[in-house]
Amino acid sequence: MTTQSNTRTNTIRPRLKLLLAAFAALGLTSCGQPPAEQATAKAEPEPKAEQTAGNRQGKPVVYQVFTRLFGNTNTTNKPWGTLEQNGVGKFNDFTDEALAGIKQLGTSHIWYTGVPHHAVINDYTAYGISLDDPDVVKGRAGSPYAVKDYYSVNPDLAEDPANRLAEFRALVERTHKHGMQVLIDIVPNHVARDYQSLAKPDGVADFGANDNSTVEYARNNNFYYVPGQSFQVPAWPDSYKVLGGEPHPLADGKFAENPAKWTGNGARAAQPAFDDWYETVKINYGVRPDGSYDFDTLPSEYAEKDWQAHYQFWQGKDVPDSWLKFRDITLYWLDFGVDGFRYDMAEMVPVEFWSYLNSHIKRVNPDAFLLAEVYQPDLYRDYIKLGLMDYLYDKVEFYDSLKLVMQGKGPTSALVETQQRMADIEHHMLHFLENHDEQRIASPDFAGDARKGMPAMVVSALISTSPTMLYFGQDVGEPGAEDAGFGKPTRTSIFDYVGVPHHQRWMNGGKFDGGALSEDEAALRNFYTRLMQFSASAPALMGGYFELHSANLANNSAYSEQQLAFARYTHSHQQDDQQLLVVSNFNAEQAVEFSLIVPAELISQWQLGDGNYSLAGQLTDSVAELRVTNGVGQVNIALPPLGSVVYRVQYQE
């Protein structure tokens, strides 16, 4: 979740750690019904008989697309521009041609970011939707993490806002037709300040509708309150003007909320600060203001139990109302046809809730893809094993180390150490180089050159059994250079209506064929296509890993901390086994040549006797030879600046 302009990396995470320590996992998101409603809560759907766990083949590739930006062909890019001035993408822009282009990148899952109806400035009162107050909306297009109606979708994305759910359903069906699954966001920690669901099913109450707002906390309240005080909008810094200073009838420095609610990041003041998540309110999951839990805790031995055992644990337990609400929301979307969820700021919600929610999801769809945003490595194992997350962002460990290598500020040894340290959970740690929260590789504040992502992407995609994620525009070197208004350069804005220039050249006026790309952009797209197709299909990438870095760093004068080498392989010792050698050069200025050492331990595992073995390039048409002498292998490697090779051992019939 991106919050204030581009301050999150520098400001929010350190503050978040302090908040989490102070609140002992407070800030938990609420979605429940009060005690009277619990007895008549919606019946749980039965599992779908045709679905069984483990149907997914190969290594998953997630393509994250910011839905309202993807199909926008408008190139105006006026700061704080309106929808009419700067344009907006629609569900219908994901045509068969567009989806085929996404599938070409090896994509198994599309994460459609920003689908649930969130607060926007555009006027949809003709459709019964209340106006949103720009004093509590970030940007003109609004943050996708300030959800206003969990049972509907963003009206900006529909050709006919009255038909928006049907248009999204058609997109889900088109995506499935192209052999890909659909992920959407669930933001359990907070909702928009003015949450109002028009599309909720019968018998479902809005968040806060049945709260006792005279007290700070009650177990089945959905929100925390500041009794006796009214909400006040933040004190704006001199550099900030709502909507860029454009007049608006509701932009008066006021928002009616009495009593005030706690803000999304846990701030308890009636007037949050400008860098708080002031457009949202925190949801209560049954965590008291002192941080103690008002629900059954999960015994530690459940870390070794499956989702069925977790599901049984919660049967007959009295859980807070917010738990029921989010259970019903996620099951609604599963029934709609969605295949999984990306959970925003999951670490701000207690792990017991995740055990409850995810076991209920897995009961309905055992193959549901559950991806969570967690930034504290000491919590990773709890959220995987106790919280039943399939995957977590590998941000703080692998991505952060890889970013330093790309910038020439860190050694490749750090990647080897991270891979070793995470070995017990590496399959669950999703790898990426870009997403909506992070700087674009080509931005000057990151690497300044999209080509520096090439060796990094080879390493990120091939070093582990974890899924890989691509952000739209990454494959053509999008630099995120636009000052869109609330969103500033280096990241593509998620708050504003804006065009994405490099991506628009791949769109080529709706042909989605890359016909308008420059030669360099087309070459980069071809690199990503070949790499990600290989990543999605190579059996060795779901098999063994052997690091070659240490032996070569110690015994090879031409090999340095700007190179990284490792092996991936299948285990069966059959003729159709894949035995891969992966070598990348992160030096942007110098080519490198050396004789790669393949240690005796790996040669023995591969059951290779002394002799010469042909090697075939998997990403290029290059060939090489593996020479095994006295049980130790050597391969002559020649890499250009930012070059990589992936060689497969060839066996003669």
Secondary structure in CASP SS format (residue, H / E / C, confidence):
PFRMAT SS
TARGET T0000
AUTHOR 0000-0000-0000
METHOD secondary structure of the structure
MODEL  1
M C 1.00
T C 1.00
T C 1.00
Q C 1.00
S C 1.00
N C 1.00
T C 1.00
R H 1.00
T H 1.00
N H 1.00
T H 1.00
I H 1.00
R H 1.00
P H 1.00
R H 1.00
L H 1.00
K H 1.00
L H 1.00
L H 1.00
L H 1.00
A H 1.00
A H 1.00
F H 1.00
A C 1.00
A C 1.00
L C 1.00
G C 1.00
L C 1.00
T C 1.00
S C 1.00
C C 1.00
G C 1.00
Q C 1.00
P C 1.00
P H 1.00
A H 1.00
E H 1.00
Q H 1.00
A C 1.00
T C 1.00
A C 1.00
K C 1.00
A C 1.00
E C 1.00
P C 1.00
E C 1.00
P C 1.00
K C 1.00
A C 1.00
E C 1.00
Q C 1.00
T C 1.00
A C 1.00
G C 1.00
N C 1.00
R C 1.00
Q C 1.00
G C 1.00
K C 1.00
P C 1.00
V E 1.00
V E 1.00
Y E 1.00
Q E 1.00
V E 1.00
F E 1.00
T H 1.00
R H 1.00
L H 1.00
F H 1.00
G C 1.00
N C 1.00
T C 1.00
N C 1.00
T C 1.00
T C 1.00
N C 1.00
K C 1.00
P C 1.00
W C 1.00
G C 1.00
T C 1.00
L H 1.00
E H 1.00
Q H 1.00
N H 1.00
G C 1.00
V C 1.00
G C 1.00
K C 1.00
F H 1.00
N H 1.00
D H 1.00
F C 1.00
T C 1.00
D H 1.00
E H 1.00
A H 1.00
L H 1.00
A H 1.00
G H 1.00
I H 1.00
K H 1.00
Q C 1.00
L C 1.00
G C 1.00
T C 1.00
S C 1.00
H E 1.00
I E 1.00
W E 1.00
Y E 1.00
T E 1.00
G C 1.00
V C 1.00
P E 1.00
H E 1.00
H E 1.00
A C 1.00
V C 1.00
I C 1.00
N C 1.00
D C 1.00
Y C 1.00
T H 1.00
A H 1.00
Y H 1.00
G C 1.00
I C 1.00
S C 1.00
L C 1.00
D C 1.00
D C 1.00
P H 1.00
D H 1.00
V H 1.00
V C 1.00
K C 1.00
G C 1.00
R C 1.00
A C 1.00
G C 1.00
S C 1.00
P C 1.00
Y C 1.00
A C 1.00
V E 1.00
K E 1.00
D E 1.00
Y E 1.00
Y E 1.00
S E 1.00
V E 1.00
N C 1.00
P H 1.00
D H 1.00
L H 1.00
A C 1.00
E C 1.00
D C 1.00
P H 1.00
A H 1.00
N H 1.00
R H 1.00
L H 1.00
A H 1.00
E H 1.00
F H 1.00
R H 1.00
A H 1.00
L H 1.00
V H 1.00
E H 1.00
R H 1.00
T H 1.00
H H 1.00
K H 1.00
H C 1.00
G C 1.00
M C 1.00
Q E 1.00
V E 1.00
L E 1.00
I E 1.00
D E 1.00
I E 1.00
V C 1.00
P C 1.00
N C 1.00
H E 1.00
V E 1.00
A E 1.00
R C 1.00
D C 1.00
Y C 1.00
Q C 1.00
S C 1.00
L C 1.00
A C 1.00
K C 1.00
P C 1.00
D C 1.00
G C 1.00
V C 1.00
A C 1.00
D C 1.00
F C 1.00
G C 1.00
A C 1.00
N C 1.00
D C 1.00
N C 1.00
S C 1.00
T C 1.00
V C 1.00
E C 1.00
Y C 1.00
A C 1.00
R C 1.00
N C 1.00
N C 1.00
N C 1.00
F E 1.00
Y C 1.00
Y E 1.00
V E 1.00
P C 1.00
G C 1.00
Q C 1.00
S C 1.00
F C 1.00
Q C 1.00
V C 1.00
P C 1.00
A C 1.00
W C 1.00
P C 1.00
D C 1.00
S C 1.00
Y C 1.00
K C 1.00
V H 1.00
L H 1.00
G H 1.00
G H 1.00
E C 1.00
P C 1.00
H C 1.00
P C 1.00
L C 1.00
A C 1.00
D C 1.00
G C 1.00
K C 1.00
F C 1.00
A C 1.00
E C 1.00
N C 1.00
P C 1.00
A E 1.00
K E 1.00
W C 1.00
T E 1.00
G C 1.00
N C 1.00
G C 1.00
A C 1.00
R C 1.00
A C 1.00
A C 1.00
Q C 1.00
P C 1.00
A C 1.00
F C 1.00
D C 1.00
D C 1.00
W C 1.00
Y C 1.00
E C 1.00
T E 1.00
V E 1.00
K E 1.00
I E 1.00
N C 1.00
Y C 1.00
G C 1.00
V E 1.00
R C 1.00
P C 1.00
D C 1.00
G C 1.00
S C 1.00
Y E 1.00
D C 1.00
F C 1.00
D C 1.00
T C 1.00
L C 1.00
P C 1.00
S H 1.00
E H 1.00
Y H 1.00
A H 1.00
E H 1.00
K C 1.00
D C 1.00
W H 1.00
Q H 1.00
A H 1.00
H H 1.00
Y H 1.00
Q H 1.00
F H 1.00
W H 1.00
Q C 1.00
G C 1.00
K C 1.00
D C 1.00
V C 1.00
P C 1.00
D H 1.00
S H 1.00
W H 1.00
L H 1.00
K H 1.00
F H 1.00
R H 1.00
D H 1.00
I H 1.00
T H 1.00
L H 1.00
Y H 1.00
W H 1.00
L H 1.00
D H 1.00
F H 1.00
G C 1.00
V C 1.00
D C 1.00
G E 1.00
F E 1.00
R E 1.00
Y E 1.00
D C 1.00
M C 1.00
A H 1.00
E H 1.00
M H 1.00
V C 1.00
P C 1.00
V H 1.00
E H 1.00
F H 1.00
W H 1.00
S H 1.00
Y H 1.00
L H 1.00
N H 1.00
S H 1.00
H H 1.00
I H 1.00
K H 1.00
R H 1.00
V H 1.00
N C 1.00
P C 1.00
D C 1.00
A C 1.00
F E 1.00
L E 1.00
L E 1.00
A E 1.00
E C 1.00
V C 1.00
Y C 1.00
Q C 1.00
P H 1.00
D H 1.00
L H 1.00
Y H 1.00
R H 1.00
D H 1.00
Y H 1.00
I H 1.00
K H 1.00
L H 1.00
G C 1.00
L C 1.00
M C 1.00
D C 1.00
Y E 1.00
L E 1.00
Y E 1.00
D C 1.00
K H 1.00
V H 1.00
E H 1.00
F H 1.00
Y H 1.00
D H 1.00
S H 1.00
L H 1.00
K H 1.00
L H 1.00
V H 1.00
M H 1.00
Q C 1.00
G C 1.00
K C 1.00
G C 1.00
P C 1.00
T C 1.00
S H 1.00
A H 1.00
L H 1.00
V H 1.00
E H 1.00
T H 1.00
Q H 1.00
Q H 1.00
R H 1.00
M C 1.00
A C 1.00
D C 1.00
I C 1.00
E H 1.00
H H 1.00
H H 1.00
M E 1.00
L E 1.00
H E 1.00
F E 1.00
L C 1.00
E C 1.00
N C 1.00
H C 1.00
D C 1.00
E C 1.00
Q C 1.00
R C 1.00
I C 1.00
A C 1.00
S C 1.00
P C 1.00
D C 1.00
F C 1.00
A C 1.00
G C 1.00
D C 1.00
A H 1.00
R H 1.00
K H 1.00
G H 1.00
M H 1.00
P H 1.00
A H 1.00
M H 1.00
V H 1.00
V H 1.00
S H 1.00
A H 1.00
L H 1.00
I C 1.00
S C 1.00
T C 1.00
S C 1.00
P C 1.00
T E 1.00
M E 1.00
L E 1.00
Y E 1.00
F C 1.00
G C 1.00
Q H 1.00
D H 1.00
V H 1.00
G C 1.00
E C 1.00
P C 1.00
G C 1.00
A C 1.00
E C 1.00
D C 1.00
A C 1.00
G C 1.00
F C 1.00
G C 1.00
K C 1.00
P C 1.00
T C 1.00
R C 1.00
T C 1.00
S C 1.00
I C 1.00
F C 1.00
D C 1.00
Y C 1.00
V C 1.00
G C 1.00
V C 1.00
P H 1.00
H H 1.00
H H 1.00
Q H 1.00
R H 1.00
W H 1.00
M H 1.00
N H 1.00
G H 1.00
G H 1.00
K C 1.00
F C 1.00
D C 1.00
G C 1.00
G C 1.00
A C 1.00
L C 1.00
S C 1.00
E H 1.00
D H 1.00
E H 1.00
A H 1.00
A H 1.00
L H 1.00
R H 1.00
N H 1.00
F H 1.00
Y H 1.00
T H 1.00
R H 1.00
L H 1.00
M H 1.00
Q H 1.00
F H 1.00
S H 1.00
A H 1.00
S H 1.00
A C 1.00
P H 1.00
A H 1.00
L H 1.00
M H 1.00
G C 1.00
G E 1.00
Y E 1.00
F E 1.00
E E 1.00
L C 1.00
H H 1.00
S H 1.00
A H 1.00
N H 1.00
L H 1.00
A H 1.00
N H 1.00
N C 1.00
S C 1.00
A C 1.00
Y C 1.00
S C 1.00
E C 1.00
Q C 1.00
Q E 1.00
L E 1.00
A E 1.00
F E 1.00
A E 1.00
R E 1.00
Y E 1.00
T C 1.00
H C 1.00
S C 1.00
H C 1.00
Q C 1.00
Q C 1.00
D C 1.00
D C 1.00
Q C 1.00
Q E 1.00
L E 1.00
L E 1.00
V E 1.00
V E 1.00
S E 1.00
N E 1.00
F C 1.00
N C 1.00
A C 1.00
E C 1.00
Q C 1.00
A C 1.00
V E 1.00
E E 1.00
F E 1.00
S E 1.00
L E 1.00
I E 1.00
V E 1.00
P C 1.00
A H 1.00
E H 1.00
L H 1.00
I H 1.00
S H 1.00
Q H 1.00
W C 1.00
Q C 1.00
L C 1.00
G C 1.00
D C 1.00
G E 1.00
N E 1.00
Y E 1.00
S E 1.00
L E 1.00
A E 1.00
G E 1.00
Q C 1.00
L C 1.00
T C 1.00
D C 1.00
S C 1.00
V E 1.00
A E 1.00
E E 1.00
L E 1.00
R E 1.00
V E 1.00
T E 1.00
N C 1.00
G C 1.00
V E 1.00
G E 1.00
Q E 1.00
V E 1.00
N E 1.00
I E 1.00
A E 1.00
L E 1.00
P C 1.00
P C 1.00
L C 1.00
G C 1.00
S E 1.00
V E 1.00
V E 1.00
Y E 1.00
R E 1.00
V E 1.00
Q C 1.00
Y C 1.00
Q C 1.00
E C 1.00
END
